[in-house]
């Protein structure tokens, strides 16, 4: 039994023990829509392998329930502030489980909308990019600060970002690791609409009335982009070098010590 996801179907609690869990999924079967809320606001909805698995299972459950459109959001002031740097991102299981979650969102037949209500950083930005559409609040922002942490980002994330915003803006985001506002992101296509949670849910409800087979075909075509290409041997070697580097170890030490890492390229 998954212990991370709490389901409510048409307002009725379906968990046998009734305990509050870090992921809440509300399914509205009449409207054929659902809302998934990450609710660990005290940790800014940061992800670990277990939570990634929970999101994956929740999306699969929504598909089984006949949901046509799903909204994913976060409780509190952040959408998702990335991986849990206290241990999650450094564990061997996190990267693979995160990728499995992203693939599940990408391949789901339903249309998935991210309502980005605040920070979407690192794996939080990846989560938003794996969704089909993005609605963002005025104070939302995105960042993929891998250059500041020494990680190697997977090809899927780099290419999907490029597919969404174009090569120039993608390079600006990735080479600098800087924050990009919802307004700038909307200008470049990363954000489809500026609005609030009600706007995201209303859009989901509207989309749920459209032809699902047509929507699924469009989704499959849009997602058949460069993100599907496997890394070349040179790319794979470069990624492995980064992940086993002394620089990555230095970044982890610096995070724990609350200082800026000193990278040496080794």
Rosetta blueprint (number, residue, H / E / L):
1 X L
2 X L
3 X L
4 X L
5 X E
6 X E
7 X E
8 X E
9 X E
10 X L
11 X L
12 X E
13 X E
14 X L
15 X L
16 X L
17 X L
18 X L
19 X L
20 X L
21 X L
22 X L
23 X E
24 X E
25 X E
26 X E
27 X E
28 X E
29 X L
30 X L
31 X L
32 X L
33 X E
34 X E
35 X E
36 X E
37 X E
38 X E
39 X L
40 X L
41 X H
42 X H
43 X H
44 X L
45 X L
46 X L
47 X E
48 X L
49 X H
50 X H
51 X H
52 X H
53 X H
54 X H
55 X H
56 X H
57 X H
58 X H
59 X H
60 X H
61 X H
62 X H
63 X H
64 X H
65 X L
66 X L
67 X L
68 X L
69 X E
70 X E
71 X E
72 X E
73 X E
74 X E
75 X L
76 X L
77 X L
78 X E
79 X E
80 X E
81 X L
82 X L
83 X E
84 X L
85 X L
86 X L
87 X L
88 X L
89 X L
90 X L
91 X L
92 X H
93 X H
94 X H
95 X H
96 X H
97 X H
98 X H
99 X H
100 X H
101 X H
102 X H
103 X H
104 X H
105 X H
106 X H
107 X H
108 X L
109 X L
110 X L
111 X E
112 X E
113 X E
114 X E
115 X E
116 X E
117 X L
118 X L
119 X E
120 X E
121 X E
122 X L
123 X H
124 X H
125 X H
126 X H
127 X H
128 X H
129 X H
130 X H
131 X L
132 X L
133 X E
134 X E
135 X E
136 X E
137 X L
138 X L
139 X L
140 X L
141 X E
142 X E
143 X E
144 X L
145 X L
146 X H
147 X H
148 X H
149 X L
150 X L
151 X L
152 X L
153 X L
154 X L
155 X H
156 X H
157 X H
158 X H
159 X H
160 X H
161 X H
162 X H
163 X H
164 X H
165 X H
166 X L
167 X H
168 X H
169 X H
170 X H
171 X H
172 X H
173 X H
174 X H
175 X H
176 X H
177 X L
178 X L
179 X L
180 X E
181 X E
182 X H
183 X H
184 X H
185 X H
186 X H
187 X H
188 X H
189 X L
190 X L
191 X L
192 X L
193 X E
194 X E
195 X L
196 X L
197 X H
198 X H
199 X H
200 X H
201 X H
202 X H
203 X H
204 X H
205 X H
206 X H
207 X H
208 X L
209 X L
210 X L
211 X L
212 X H
213 X H
214 X H
215 X H
216 X H
217 X H
218 X H
219 X H
220 X H
221 X H
222 X H
223 X L
224 X L
225 X L
226 X H
227 X H
228 X H
229 X L
230 X L
231 X L
232 X L
233 X H
234 X H
235 X H
236 X H
237 X H
238 X H
239 X H
240 X H
241 X H
242 X H
243 X H
244 X L
245 X L
246 X H
247 X H
248 X H
249 X H
250 X H
251 X H
252 X H
253 X H
254 X H
255 X H
256 X H
257 X H
258 X L
259 X L
260 X L
261 X L
262 X L
263 X L
264 X L
265 X L
266 X L
